[in-house]
Amino acid sequence: MKIRHDWTKEELLNIYKRPLLDLVYTAATVHRSWHRADEVQLSTLLSVKTGGCPEDCAYCGQAARYHTDSPVHALLPTETVLAHAKRAQEKGSTRFCMAAAWRAVRDNRDFDRVVDMVKAVNGLGMEVCCTLGMLSAQQAKRLQEAGLYAYNHNLDSSADYYGHIISTRTFADRLQTIGHVRQAGLTVCSGGIIGLGESSADRVAMLCTLATMEEHPESVPINALSRVAGTPLADQPKVDIWDMVRTIATARIAMPKSLVRLSAGRMEMSEHEQAWCFMAGANSIFTGEGAKLLVTPNPDMDDDLTMLAKLGLKPMRSDRS
């Protein structure tokens, strides 16, 4: 199967709307052509700086303007971060992602400390990922030189729907940061959130933006909205599992080589529902220490390992360790 970069929204919407079983069968077939169907990459996400963010993302419990029960803490010590990474690696994680609740990276001592964290985790042989907000081409290059493997910067939704959920940065800002990441020679981790009130067409448009990039993101996280009390989207209905399955399957067909990540929102999914997502082409999950993914609930890593074993799946091994 040839990798395409010329998808249209109409084509992808037609794929998304196929009869469900036909869609999943097609996605599973594509998946098996490009990946080992019995492997799932475990990626551990750690919040290295939590809360106090000046942005207004309507879904986020870390936005300072919303009254939530989410914790706030300053940048963690490098030694603490390294200890988290070692524990994650011992349990089978091959990627370690560090998240800081910043709008944009600033050239200051905190960024210097994040660079030190990248160097330390890279020394373990793990794929090191960061999500720090917007960054310049020079900052991206500095992270790459420190050993960063991937940078996460989600589109969240379509260009048309984006303004309904965020006003403090533009869709174009996000694309610019992804461009800086590419220029620096880093791999891209970029996806979106399902359940923000968007339409099926918006989901497909978001995927189309990714699938028509000159290089597809190596990692495409598909998040189900984790509803946080105190945020504008707290009363959104739970994401329908079939919407998740359709989005994952469409991503798999459009970007066959990418890792498609079943990301946030898994706490509200049964093992059966997650199994459908794996069948549709998801081959990575985010884990978090202490049953947390940033500030929202997430299955414990031991429970994830039990689930994978039950489904006949195993953690993907790294070729870097």
Secondary structure, DSSP 8 states (H G I E B T S, - for coil): ----S---HHHHHHHHTS-HHHHHHHHHHHHHHHS-TTEEEEEEEEEEEBS-B----TT-TTBTTS------B----HHHHHHHHHHHHHTT--EEEEEE--SB--SSHHHHHHHHHHHHHHTTT-EEEEE-SB--HHHHHHHHHHT--EEE---BS-TTTGGGT--SS-HHHHHHHHHHHHHTT-EEE--EEE-SS--HHHHHHHHHHHHTSSS--SEEEEEE----TTSTTTT-----HHHHHHHHHHHHHHSTTSEEEE-TTGGGS-HHHHHHHHHTT--EEEE-TTSEETTEE---HHHHHHHHHHTT-EE---S--
